[in-house]
């Protein structure tokens, strides 16, 4: 026997919604099974979680020092390394008290201190370590941590850059319960001449380029097509006024906000989604079964959003348009003229949305949170009964 019975599960996550949302989904699943769940994150991520409506309600939360290292100068990288070291020391103290059965990391620098700390515990009290990789390219934090993990859980079977000898299993990307409930609800394309609902989402960090390109593209459409459009668009606060003015000038009905609390309802009403290609975005599109135009974030570490978008496009679920500065090809794909052409094609023949919606739904893994929880609990049980 190794230690007492299961007492808690630590979820280590932070950074963007792509790391946080699946962590929240797993935490909710474990809590629903009667497990105690503890969140470890950093201060910046904790503040963003509150702002973005991700609260890990009813769960203990610990804020640790931490900072990223990628793309920094030598001085900032040294400061980041020091913060991660302090975070690891604090995490080790917390883990020694919590005595968790497992620590589950979701990538990004906030996951590093708790995972490293778990390895520093005495062997008899060392918890199971599970990592979850949301993207089609293994992220740097998970790459660094993966060799010592009991399991690396994946979304994509052909995830790139996994070190040799790492135990892996495809479970899918956990999505929040409200979005998981959309799976299997079907898609109804708009009738000819009927309102066409366009949803524009910029991800947890927002996307200024959508405020630049989408209104101008829509202004290029024929008057009858503009009259049919009903636009719901996530905008940064500083872009709201100019985006609202642009839609008003084009005579287009638009609802704009920096954050929408009920994104599941927006997906349910949407006929087409324009979105970044972050891991949670593509998982949510699949659960919702909605066709999309994906615009990968230029400069994303390891260009993982382009890899995610290509996986969606290969199935027929999405069209990919590359923004200027993207490493993966045509630098001028996402322009007002190109987007106007893509929208015109779909407005003139809405039936072309149907196979794309079906392809998206075919990629859905609504059971991902349950599968990941099953594996975490099973590993924890086998660990404590050795």
Buried (B, 14 or more C-beta within 10 A) or exposed (E): EEBEEBEBBBBBBBBBBBBBBBBBBBBBBBBEEEBBBBBBBBEBBBEBBEEBEBEBEEBBEBBBBBBBBEEBEEEEBEBBEEBBBBBBBBBBEBBEEBBBBBBBBBBBBBBBBBBBBBBEBEEEBBBBBBBBBBBBBBBBBBBBBBEEBBBBBBBBEEBEBBEEEBEBEBBBBBBBBBBBBBBEEEBEBBEEEEEBBBBBBBBBBBBBBBBBBBBBBBBBBEEEBBBBBBBBBBBBEEBBEEBBEBBEEBEBBBEBEBEBEEBBEBBBEBBBBBBBBBBBBBBBBBBBBBBBBBBBBBEBBBBBBBBBBBBBBEBBBBBBBBBEEBEBEEEEBBBBEBBBEBBBEBBEEBEEBEEBBBBBBEBBBBBBBBBBBBBBBEBBBEBBEE
